[in-house]
Amino acid sequence: MADATALARNIKLLVLDVDGVLTDGGLYYGDEGILMKRFSVQDGLGIKLAQAVGLEVGIITGLDQKPVERRITELGIKHYYAGHHRKLPLFEQMCEEVGVAPEEAAYMGDDWIDLAVMARAGLALCVPNAVPEVIEAADWMSSRKGGQGAVREAISFILEARGLKEQALQRWVD
């Protein structure tokens, strides 16, 4: 396993999975059959902090769901691919669109569908509730579970490694 802090110093793009990373991975259906998702506000603020200091954020998710699309829109995430199970080509396309090499991108996942991108990214991140193969493939693992602030923790880790954490903090303190 490589030194995650050294890898994080070069990260300019953070790409995230949704179910199990930005959410707890559950699918919630009401009596009317309406799908609901729970997102952490700490993750949302973390994404805004990252964007404010120039760290691009993108999403590649296997499911295409309206609640996720709404949250992505609220957060101002421009790079969003939904309904794709083969994520690697989209990751490479996103890197090209942003103008970064795959080595300058981090990816955070939790299941087998994420392994190909994790192997290609410069920094592979995961949540502690990930499947064992993903945990083994990760360079860094959050202490918080998916949907419970794991993304915020990953963003803080990357910003600290890049020397941008204080700059991000000052935007909210001043």
C-alpha positions in Angstrom: 0.0 0.0 0.0 1.4 3.3 -1.1 1.7 6.4 1.3 -1.8 7.8 0.9 -0.7 11.3 2.1 1.9 11.5 -0.6 -0.6 10.4 -3.2 -3.2 12.9 -2.0 -0.8 15.8 -2.5 -1.3 15.5 -6.3 -5.1 15.2 -6.3 -7.0 17.7 -8.4 -10.2 15.7 -9.0 -12.3 13.7 -6.6 -14.7 11.2 -8.1 -17.4 9.6 -5.9 -19.7 6.6 -6.1 -23.2 7.4 -4.6 -24.8 4.3 -3.0 -22.7 3.2 -0.1 -20.5 6.3 -0.2 -22.6 9.4 -0.4 -25.5 7.4 1.1 -25.7 4.5 3.5 -26.4 2.2 0.5 -30.1 1.6 1.5 -33.0 1.9 -0.9 -36.0 3.4 0.9 -39.4 3.1 -0.6 -42.6 4.7 0.8 -46.1 3.3 0.5 -46.4 5.1 -2.8 -43.3 3.5 -4.1 -41.3 6.7 -4.0 -37.6 6.2 -3.6 -35.9 8.2 -0.9 -32.2 8.8 -0.2 -30.5 10.1 2.9 -27.4 12.3 2.4 -25.1 13.8 5.1 -25.0 17.6 5.2 -21.4 17.3 6.3 -20.6 15.6 3.1 -22.4 18.3 1.2 -20.5 21.1 3.0 -17.2 19.2 2.4 -18.0 19.1 -1.4 -18.6 22.9 -1.3 -15.3 23.4 0.6 -13.5 21.3 -2.0 -15.1 23.3 -4.9 -14.2 26.6 -3.2 -10.5 25.8 -3.2 -10.4 24.4 -6.7 -10.7 20.6 -6.1 -13.1 19.4 -8.8 -15.7 16.8 -7.7 -17.5 14.3 -9.9 -19.9 11.5 -9.6 -20.3 8.1 -11.3 -23.1 6.0 -10.1 -24.6 2.7 -11.2 -28.2 3.7 -10.6 -30.1 6.6 -12.2 -32.3 8.1 -9.5 -34.1 11.4 -9.2 -33.2 12.1 -5.5 -29.5 11.7 -6.4 -29.8 14.0 -9.4 -31.5 16.6 -7.2 -28.7 16.5 -4.6 -26.0 16.7 -7.3 -27.7 19.7 -8.7 -28.0 21.3 -5.3 -24.3 20.8 -4.7 -23.3 22.3 -8.1 -21.5 19.2 -9.3 -20.9 19.5 -13.0 -19.5 16.1 -13.7 -22.3 13.6 -13.1 -22.8 10.2 -14.8 -25.7 8.1 -13.7 -26.9 4.6 -14.6 -23.5 3.3 -15.6 -22.0 0.0 -14.4 -18.8 0.2 -16.4 -17.3 3.2 -14.7 -13.7 3.2 -15.9 -14.4 4.7 -19.4 -16.4 7.5 -17.7 -13.7 8.1 -15.2 -11.2 8.5 -17.9 -13.5 10.8 -19.9 -14.1 12.9 -16.8 -10.3 13.2 -16.2 -10.0 14.4 -19.8 -12.8 16.9 -19.4 -11.3 18.4 -16.3 -7.8 18.3 -17.8 -6.1 16.1 -15.3 -4.2 12.8 -15.6 -5.9 9.8 -13.9 -3.0 9.8 -11.5 -4.2 13.3 -10.3 -7.7 11.9 -9.5 -9.0 10.1 -6.5 -11.9 7.7 -6.5 -14.0 6.7 -3.5 -16.1 3.5 -3.7 -17.5 0.6 -1.7 -18.3 -2.3 -4.0 -16.9 -4.5 -6.8 -18.4 -2.1 -9.4 -15.7 0.5 -8.2 -12.6 -1.7 -8.4 -11.5 -0.9 -12.0 -11.6 2.8 -11.3 -9.9 2.5 -8.0 -7.1 0.6 -9.8 -6.7 3.4 -12.3 -7.0 6.4 -10.0 -4.0 8.0 -8.4 -5.6 7.6 -5.0 -8.1 4.9 -4.1 -10.4 5.7 -1.2 -13.1 3.6 0.5 -15.5 3.5 3.4 -15.2 1.0 6.3 -18.5 -0.7 5.2 -17.0 -1.5 1.8 -16.7 -5.1 0.6 -13.4 -6.8 1.5 -11.9 -6.6 -2.0 -12.5 -2.8 -2.1 -10.9 -2.4 1.3 -7.9 -4.3 0.1 -7.6 -2.2 -3.0 -7.8 1.1 -1.2 -4.9 3.4 -0.3 -7.0 5.1 2.4 -10.1 4.3 4.3 -12.4 6.7 6.2 -13.3 6.0 9.8 -16.9 7.0 9.0 -19.3 4.9 7.1 -21.0 5.8 3.8 -23.7 8.4 4.2 -22.3 9.4 7.6 -19.6 11.9 6.7 -17.1 9.6 4.9 -16.9 12.0 2.0 -16.3 15.0 4.2 -13.5 13.0 5.9 -11.9 12.1 2.6 -12.1 15.7 1.4 -10.5 16.9 4.6 -7.7 14.4 4.2 -7.0 15.5 0.6 -7.2 19.2 1.4 -4.8 18.8 4.4 -2.4 16.8 2.2 -2.5 19.6 -0.4 -2.1 22.3 2.2 -5.5 23.7 1.4 -7.4 22.9 4.6 -6.8 26.2 6.3 -7.7 28.1 3.2 -11.0 26.2 3.0 -11.7 26.8 6.7 -11.1 30.5 6.4 -13.8 30.9 3.8 -16.3 29.8 6.5 -14.7 31.5 9.6 -14.3 35.0 8.1 
